[in-house]
Protein backbone atom coordinates (compact mmCIF):
# COMPACT_ATOMS: atom_id res chain seq x y z
CA UNK A 1 0.00 0.00 0.00
CA UNK A 2 1.06 3.54 -0.57
CA UNK A 3 0.64 6.60 1.64
CA UNK A 4 -1.05 6.61 5.04
CA UNK A 5 -0.96 10.34 5.79
CA UNK A 6 -1.06 12.78 2.87
CA UNK A 7 1.48 15.63 2.85
CA UNK A 8 -1.32 18.18 3.05
CA UNK A 9 -2.70 16.56 6.22
CA UNK A 10 0.72 16.72 7.87
CA UNK A 11 1.14 20.37 6.85
CA UNK A 12 -2.39 21.35 7.95
CA UNK A 13 -1.94 19.64 11.33
CA UNK A 14 1.41 21.34 11.94
CA UNK A 15 -0.11 24.74 11.06
CA UNK A 16 -3.12 24.08 13.34
CA UNK A 17 -0.84 23.37 16.27
CA UNK A 18 1.59 26.16 15.43
CA UNK A 19 4.48 23.71 15.04
CA UNK A 20 6.42 24.42 11.84
CA UNK A 21 7.79 21.36 10.06
CA UNK A 22 11.16 23.11 10.01
CA UNK A 23 11.09 23.09 13.84
CA UNK A 24 10.35 19.35 13.92
CA UNK A 25 13.14 18.78 11.43
CA UNK A 26 15.59 20.78 13.58
CA UNK A 27 14.56 18.85 16.72
CA UNK A 28 15.24 15.56 14.97
CA UNK A 29 18.19 16.69 12.88
CA UNK A 30 16.48 15.68 9.63
CA UNK A 31 14.93 17.44 6.62
CA UNK A 32 11.26 18.34 6.09
CA UNK A 33 11.24 16.03 3.09
CA UNK A 34 12.32 13.17 5.34
CA UNK A 35 9.42 13.97 7.70
CA UNK A 36 6.97 13.73 4.79
CA UNK A 37 8.52 10.42 3.68
CA UNK A 38 8.32 8.94 7.17
CA UNK A 39 4.69 9.98 7.64
CA UNK A 40 3.78 8.68 4.20
CA UNK A 41 5.18 5.26 5.12
CA UNK A 42 8.09 5.43 2.69
CA UNK A 43 10.71 5.39 5.47
CA UNK A 44 10.40 2.72 8.18
CA UNK A 45 12.20 4.78 10.85
CA UNK A 46 10.01 4.05 13.87
CA UNK A 47 11.59 6.49 16.37
CA UNK A 48 11.11 9.37 13.93
CA UNK A 49 7.48 8.38 13.31
CA UNK A 50 6.87 8.13 17.05
CA UNK A 51 8.30 11.62 17.64
CA UNK A 52 6.23 13.16 14.82
CA UNK A 53 3.07 11.39 16.04
CA UNK A 54 3.54 12.68 19.57
CA UNK A 55 4.24 16.26 18.46
CA UNK A 56 1.40 16.48 15.92
CA UNK A 57 -1.14 14.46 17.91
CA UNK A 58 -1.24 11.44 15.58
CA UNK A 59 -0.83 7.95 17.01
CA UNK A 60 0.50 4.86 15.17
CA UNK A 61 -2.68 2.82 15.78
CA UNK A 62 -4.84 5.59 14.28
CA UNK A 63 -2.62 5.74 11.22
CA UNK A 64 -2.59 2.01 10.61
CA UNK A 65 1.15 1.64 11.25
CA UNK A 66 2.16 -1.73 12.59
CA UNK A 67 4.96 -2.25 15.09
CA UNK A 68 7.42 -3.27 12.39
CA UNK A 69 7.07 0.05 10.56
CA UNK A 70 5.13 -1.28 7.57
CA UNK A 71 2.42 1.13 6.53
CA UNK A 72 -1.13 0.18 5.68
CA UNK A 73 -3.64 2.26 3.80
CA UNK A 74 -5.58 4.47 6.23
CA UNK A 75 -8.31 5.62 3.88
CA UNK A 76 -10.04 2.72 2.07
CA UNK A 77 -11.01 3.28 -1.54
CA UNK A 78 -14.71 3.69 -2.23
SVG drawing of the C-alpha trace seen along z (x, -y; Angstrom):
<svg xmlns="http://www.w3.org/2000/svg" viewBox="-17 -29 38 35">
<polyline fill="none" stroke="black" stroke-width="0.4" points="0.0,0.0 1.1,-3.5 0.6,-6.6 -1.1,-6.6 -1.0,-10.3 -1.1,-12.8 1.5,-15.6 -1.3,-18.2 -2.7,-16.6 0.7,-16.7 1.1,-20.4 -2.4,-21.3 -1.9,-19.6 1.4,-21.3 -0.1,-24.7 -3.1,-24.1 -0.8,-23.4 1.6,-26.2 4.5,-23.7 6.4,-24.4 7.8,-21.4 11.2,-23.1 11.1,-23.1 10.3,-19.3 13.1,-18.8 15.6,-20.8 14.6,-18.9 15.2,-15.6 18.2,-16.7 16.5,-15.7 14.9,-17.4 11.3,-18.3 11.2,-16.0 12.3,-13.2 9.4,-14.0 7.0,-13.7 8.5,-10.4 8.3,-8.9 4.7,-10.0 3.8,-8.7 5.2,-5.3 8.1,-5.4 10.7,-5.4 10.4,-2.7 12.2,-4.8 10.0,-4.1 11.6,-6.5 11.1,-9.4 7.5,-8.4 6.9,-8.1 8.3,-11.6 6.2,-13.2 3.1,-11.4 3.5,-12.7 4.2,-16.3 1.4,-16.5 -1.1,-14.5 -1.2,-11.4 -0.8,-8.0 0.5,-4.9 -2.7,-2.8 -4.8,-5.6 -2.6,-5.7 -2.6,-2.0 1.1,-1.6 2.2,1.7 5.0,2.3 7.4,3.3 7.1,-0.1 5.1,1.3 2.4,-1.1 -1.1,-0.2 -3.6,-2.3 -5.6,-4.5 -8.3,-5.6 -10.0,-2.7 -11.0,-3.3 -14.7,-3.7"/>
</svg>
